[in-house]
Amino acid sequence: MLNIITHGTPTRLPGLMIVHGLFGSARNWGAIAKRVSDDRQVLCVDMRNHGESPWYDRHGYDDLAADLAAVIDAQDGPMDVLGHSMGGKAAMMLALKQPGSVARLLIGDIAPVIYPHSQAALIDAMEAMDLTGLTSRSEADRRLAAHVDAAPVRAFLLQSLDLKASPPRWRLNLPVLRAEMDRITGWPADVTGTFDRAALFLSGAQSDYVQPEHRAPIKALFPQARFAKIPDAGHWLHADQPRAFEAVIRSFFDAA
């Protein structure tokens, strides 16, 4: 079973499951989860090979969807599901494979398509970083800066560095994530079925992950899909504009 961080208590509204993206964790979503748990229970999960969840040799979307289904089954009923990036693809696969498990679906800045980019360079950077004797975030940031120029990216990655471990370690199964990168950035060609309930595909206005030509494959799988953008936000739209993102969560999932 995946590691779960729970916020709030069950109410008349369906519970909300939040599914993070590649190199993320349940803890990354804590602030937003706490805020929207004022009227429903919110479950943030660590995906396999991330955070405190078990490590496995496989990291395909069928595997990730099955992990999410097990969490929902343990909650004894369908849940609203919010997934970002890799987590968005996993949430889409869950909705297509087990539509009865998902009440409504919110997908953050990703489409059910194959992306040509790879995140292997970030794995290279994390594996190349010397963890010997690390005791502080500032020193970790200085060391990672030798491999990653962008400060926001370093800050994001370093959230998965466990400095309390002896020796320090990444809470990421980097070898498997590297080996499965094509499956993570890809999308299975043989996916069938549709999810006929409410689905919102929310993008960052400054992101290029969801293009106009992606609307047709989205609509083929999610006939009720709606589309929206958050201004002044990139791919990490929930971090760039957290209050605007929170407002969308409330308006979409609270709708009758």
Kinemage of the C-alpha trace (Angstrom):
@kinemage 1
@onewidth
@group {chain A} dominant
@subgroup {mainchain}
@vectorlist {calphas} color= white
{ca met a 1} P 0.000 0.000 0.000
{ca leu a 2} L 1.175 3.509 -0.766
{ca asn a 3} L 2.173 5.826 2.038
{ca ile a 4} L -0.677 8.258 2.753
{ca ile a 5} L -0.793 11.599 4.543
{ca thr a 6} L -4.366 12.338 5.621
{ca his a 7} L -5.829 15.782 6.217
{ca gly a 8} L -9.240 16.436 7.731
{ca thr a 9} L -12.033 14.007 8.479
{ca pro a 10} L -14.728 12.376 6.336
{ca thr a 11} L -17.770 14.542 5.513
{ca arg a 12} L -20.783 14.287 3.240
{ca leu a 13} L -18.517 15.246 0.315
{ca pro a 14} L -16.406 12.595 -1.421
{ca gly a 15} L -12.857 12.340 -0.192
{ca leu a 16} L -10.179 13.897 -2.353
{ca met a 17} L -7.025 12.005 -3.332
{ca ile a 18} L -4.051 14.105 -4.483
{ca val a 19} L -1.441 12.423 -6.669
{ca his a 20} L 1.946 14.133 -7.103
{ca gly a 21} L 4.216 14.220 -10.135
{ca leu a 22} L 7.678 12.838 -10.905
{ca phe a 23} L 10.242 13.467 -8.134
{ca gly a 24} L 7.465 14.839 -5.907
{ca ser a 25} L 5.831 13.553 -2.746
{ca ala a 26} L 2.700 13.771 -0.643
{ca arg a 27} L 4.424 16.353 1.561
{ca asn a 28} L 4.776 18.751 -1.381
{ca trp a 29} L 0.993 19.162 -1.366
{ca gly a 30} L 0.573 19.674 2.379
{ca ala a 31} L -0.324 23.372 2.365
{ca ile a 32} L -3.030 23.081 -0.289
{ca ala a 33} L -4.334 19.818 1.165
{ca lys a 34} L -4.709 21.331 4.622
{ca arg a 35} L -6.610 24.320 3.267
{ca val a 36} L -9.111 22.333 1.203
{ca ser a 37} L -9.611 19.756 3.972
{ca asp a 38} L -11.868 22.185 5.820
{ca asp a 39} L -14.920 20.579 4.199
{ca arg a 40} L -13.727 17.118 3.143
{ca gln a 41} L -11.078 14.536 3.903
{ca val a 42} L -7.975 14.803 1.723
{ca leu a 43} L -5.512 11.966 1.136
{ca cys a 44} L -2.096 12.795 -0.310
{ca val a 45} L -0.208 9.733 -1.516
{ca asp a 46} L 3.459 9.016 -2.098
{ca met a 47} L 3.633 7.237 -5.431
{ca arg a 48} L 5.678 4.036 -5.664
{ca asn a 49} L 9.429 4.704 -5.839
{ca his a 50} L 8.838 8.092 -4.178
{ca gly a 51} L 8.691 9.392 -0.623
{ca glu a 52} L 7.921 6.757 2.006
{ca ser a 53} L 6.140 4.345 -0.337
{ca pro a 54} L 7.582 0.956 -1.320
{ca trp a 55} L 10.094 0.614 -4.148
{ca tyr a 56} L 9.369 -1.639 -7.117
{ca asp a 57} L 11.112 -2.520 -10.373
{ca arg a 58} L 8.177 -1.348 -12.516
{ca his a 59} L 6.829 2.180 -12.911
{ca gly a 60} L 4.278 2.014 -15.720
{ca tyr a 61} L 0.883 3.687 -15.624
{ca asp a 62} L -0.971 0.390 -15.233
{ca asp a 63} L 1.123 -0.178 -12.095
{ca leu a 64} L 0.535 3.332 -10.758
{ca ala a 65} L -3.203 3.145 -11.414
{ca ala a 66} L -3.429 -0.179 -9.576
{ca asp a 67} L -1.674 1.389 -6.583
{ca leu a 68} L -4.196 4.231 -6.527
{ca ala a 69} L -7.120 1.826 -6.892
{ca ala a 70} L -5.929 -0.052 -3.808
{ca val a 71} L -5.985 3.187 -1.797
{ca ile a 72} L -9.526 3.994 -2.934
{ca asp a 73} L -10.723 0.442 -2.286
{ca ala a 74} L -9.454 0.760 1.299
{ca gln a 75} L -11.564 3.932 1.657
{ca asp a 76} L -14.687 1.960 0.699
{ca gly a 77} L -16.021 4.175 -2.030
{ca pro a 78} L -15.290 6.410 -5.012
{ca met a 79} L -13.162 9.503 -4.460
{ca asp a 80} L -12.504 12.738 -6.268
{ca val a 81} L -8.998 12.575 -7.736
{ca leu a 82} L -6.509 15.335 -8.487
{ca gly a 83} L -3.312 14.379 -10.293
{ca his a 84} L -0.415 16.538 -11.454
{ca ser a 85} L 1.954 15.652 -14.312
{ca met a 86} L 3.004 11.998 -13.852
{ca gly a 87} L 0.322 11.784 -11.167
{ca gly a 88} L -2.156 13.184 -13.671
{ca lys a 89} L -1.402 10.403 -16.111
{ca ala a 90} L -1.734 7.846 -13.326
{ca ala a 91} L -5.082 9.395 -12.342
{ca met a 92} L -6.261 9.282 -15.973
{ca met a 93} L -5.328 5.614 -16.230
{ca leu a 94} L -7.164 4.893 -12.973
{ca ala a 95} L -10.304 6.635 -14.277
{ca leu a 96} L -10.163 4.687 -17.543
{ca lys a 97} L -9.423 1.304 -15.969
{ca gln a 98} L -11.714 1.624 -12.951
{ca pro a 99} L -14.168 4.446 -13.654
{ca gly a 100} L -16.338 3.449 -10.710
{ca ser a 101} L -13.539 4.415 -8.343
{ca val a 102} L -13.415 8.055 -9.454
{ca ala a 103} L -16.183 10.568 -8.800
{ca arg a 104} L -14.589 13.569 -10.558
{ca leu a 105} L -11.173 14.088 -12.084
{ca leu a 106} L -8.906 17.148 -12.095
{ca ile a 107} L -5.721 16.840 -14.150
{ca gly a 108} L -2.906 19.328 -13.627
{ca asp a 109} L -0.901 20.294 -16.722
{ca ile a 110} L -0.541 17.014 -18.576
{ca ala a 111} L -2.229 15.179 -21.465
{ca pro a 112} L -2.578 11.476 -22.357
{ca val a 113} L 0.158 11.691 -24.985
{ca ile a 114} L 3.821 10.786 -25.458
{ca tyr a 115} L 6.194 13.605 -24.523
{ca pro a 116} L 9.582 13.760 -26.259
{ca his a 117} L 11.515 15.131 -23.305
{ca ser a 118} L 13.293 13.113 -20.620
{ca gln a 119} L 14.009 13.964 -17.011
{ca ala a 120} L 17.072 11.715 -16.941
{ca ala a 121} L 19.364 14.752 -16.657
{ca leu a 122} L 17.881 15.495 -13.225
{ca ile a 123} L 18.502 11.908 -12.181
{ca asp a 124} L 22.089 12.341 -13.370
{ca ala a 125} L 22.363 15.452 -11.206
{ca met a 126} L 20.988 13.790 -8.087
{ca glu a 127} L 23.181 10.722 -8.519
{ca ala a 128} L 26.265 12.883 -9.144
{ca met a 129} L 25.746 14.981 -6.034
{ca asp a 130} L 28.083 14.109 -3.157
{ca leu a 131} L 25.971 13.298 -0.091
{ca thr a 132} L 28.930 12.676 2.207
{ca gly a 133} L 28.660 14.559 5.487
{ca leu a 134} L 25.613 16.578 4.471
{ca thr a 135} L 23.789 18.148 7.414
{ca ser a 136} L 22.031 21.244 6.045
{ca arg a 137} L 19.724 22.237 3.193
{ca ser a 138} L 21.929 25.202 2.338
{ca glu a 139} L 24.958 22.991 1.831
{ca ala a 140} L 22.869 20.500 -0.151
{ca asp a 141} L 21.671 23.333 -2.382
{ca arg a 142} L 25.257 24.511 -2.905
{ca arg a 143} L 26.346 21.039 -3.962
{ca leu a 144} L 23.358 20.462 -6.237
{ca ala a 145} L 23.977 23.862 -7.877
{ca ala a 146} L 27.058 22.332 -9.482
{ca his a 147} L 24.681 20.173 -11.531
{ca val a 148} L 21.367 22.101 -11.660
{ca asp a 149} L 21.350 25.823 -12.460
{ca ala a 150} L 17.706 26.657 -11.694
{ca ala a 151} L 17.139 27.426 -8.009
{ca pro a 152} L 13.408 26.502 -8.071
{ca val a 153} L 14.234 23.090 -9.547
{ca arg a 154} L 16.901 22.505 -6.887
{ca ala a 155} L 14.455 23.479 -4.150
{ca phe a 156} L 11.896 21.037 -5.525
{ca leu a 157} L 14.350 18.147 -5.812
{ca leu a 158} L 15.831 18.747 -2.370
{ca gln a 159} L 12.428 18.161 -0.781
{ca ser a 160} L 13.105 14.489 -1.533
{ca leu a 161} L 16.506 14.452 0.185
{ca asp a 162} L 16.430 12.822 3.616
{ca leu a 163} L 19.092 14.560 5.675
{ca lys a 164} L 18.079 12.700 8.838
{ca ala a 165} L 19.078 9.359 7.382
{ca ser a 166} L 22.567 8.076 8.116
{ca pro a 167} L 24.026 8.523 5.595
{ca pro a 168} L 21.722 11.036 3.843
{ca arg a 169} L 19.723 9.535 0.984
{ca trp a 170} L 17.259 10.408 -1.749
{ca arg a 171} L 13.684 9.281 -1.085
{ca leu a 172} L 13.516 8.345 -4.774
{ca asn a 173} L 14.298 5.057 -6.488
{ca leu a 174} L 16.527 6.787 -9.022
{ca pro a 175} L 17.752 3.676 -10.904
{ca val a 176} L 14.212 2.453 -11.575
{ca leu a 177} L 12.936 5.914 -12.486
{ca arg a 178} L 15.778 6.173 -14.993
{ca ala a 179} L 15.067 2.717 -16.443
{ca glu a 180} L 11.335 3.464 -16.716
{ca met a 181} L 11.681 7.046 -18.002
{ca asp a 182} L 10.285 6.255 -21.451
{ca arg a 183} L 7.167 4.811 -19.826
{ca ile a 184} L 6.847 7.827 -17.515
{ca thr a 185} L 7.055 10.382 -20.321
{ca gly a 186} L 5.041 8.126 -22.610
{ca trp a 187} L 1.450 6.921 -22.771
{ca pro a 188} L 0.369 3.367 -23.669
{ca ala a 189} L -0.847 2.992 -27.246
{ca asp a 190} L -3.421 0.337 -26.354
{ca val a 191} L -5.478 2.344 -23.840
{ca thr a 192} L -9.202 1.878 -24.410
{ca gly a 193} L -12.414 2.911 -22.684
{ca thr a 194} L -13.763 6.269 -21.628
{ca phe a 195} L -14.433 8.141 -18.411
{ca asp a 196} L -17.837 9.760 -18.766
{ca arg a 197} L -17.914 11.799 -15.551
{ca ala a 198} L -16.745 15.346 -14.949
{ca ala a 199} L -13.100 15.992 -15.804
{ca leu a 200} L -11.175 19.258 -15.760
{ca phe a 201} L -7.832 19.636 -17.506
{ca leu a 202} L -6.131 22.585 -15.852
{ca ser a 203} L -2.974 24.058 -17.336
{ca gly a 204} L -0.464 26.734 -16.467
{ca ala a 205} L -0.775 29.561 -18.982
{ca gln a 206} L 3.014 29.705 -19.258
{ca ser a 207} L 3.408 25.944 -19.697
{ca asp a 208} L 3.645 24.106 -23.007
{ca tyr a 209} L 2.602 20.691 -21.704
{ca val a 210} L -1.003 20.830 -22.944
{ca gln a 211} L -1.259 21.984 -26.559
{ca pro a 212} L -4.362 22.623 -28.713
{ca glu a 213} L -3.677 19.409 -30.635
{ca his a 214} L -3.939 17.453 -27.372
{ca arg a 215} L -7.613 18.285 -26.967
{ca ala a 216} L -8.758 15.622 -29.431
{ca pro a 217} L -7.054 12.685 -27.659
{ca ile a 218} L -8.270 14.047 -24.326
{ca lys a 219} L -11.859 14.292 -25.540
{ca ala a 220} L -11.697 10.797 -27.037
{ca leu a 221} L -10.992 9.338 -23.593
{ca phe a 222} L -12.774 11.923 -21.426
{ca pro a 223} L -15.879 13.089 -23.315
{ca gln a 224} L -16.963 15.452 -20.509
{ca ala a 225} L -13.543 17.125 -20.321
{ca arg a 226} L -13.383 20.871 -19.775
{ca phe a 227} L -10.265 22.997 -20.146
{ca ala a 228} L -8.958 25.944 -18.154
{ca lys a 229} L -5.692 27.820 -17.556
{ca ile a 230} L -4.228 29.590 -14.556
{ca pro a 231} L -2.568 32.893 -15.524
{ca asp a 232} L 1.066 33.516 -14.588
{ca ala a 233} L 1.668 29.823 -13.877
{ca gly a 234} L 3.983 27.282 -15.442
{ca his a 235} L 4.019 23.498 -15.223
{ca trp a 236} L 4.125 23.596 -11.407
{ca leu a 237} L 0.927 25.622 -11.403
{ca his a 238} L 0.010 24.646 -7.840
{ca ala a 239} L 3.313 26.079 -6.583
{ca asp a 240} L 3.312 29.133 -8.862
{ca gln a 241} L -0.261 30.192 -8.042
{ca pro a 242} L -1.393 28.199 -4.996
{ca arg a 243} L -4.400 30.373 -4.100
{ca ala a 244} L -5.716 30.361 -7.654
{ca phe a 245} L -5.198 26.604 -7.791
{ca glu a 246} L -7.040 26.191 -4.508
{ca ala a 247} L -9.938 28.260 -5.839
{ca val a 248} L -10.231 25.956 -8.856
{ca ile a 249} L -10.207 22.871 -6.622
{ca arg a 250} L -13.061 24.262 -4.582
{ca ser a 251} L -15.185 25.438 -7.500
{ca phe a 252} L -14.775 22.208 -9.462
{ca phe a 253} L -15.095 19.608 -6.720
{ca asp a 254} L -17.786 21.497 -4.784
{ca ala a 255} L -20.012 21.802 -7.856
{ca ala a 256} L -23.235 19.851 -7.644
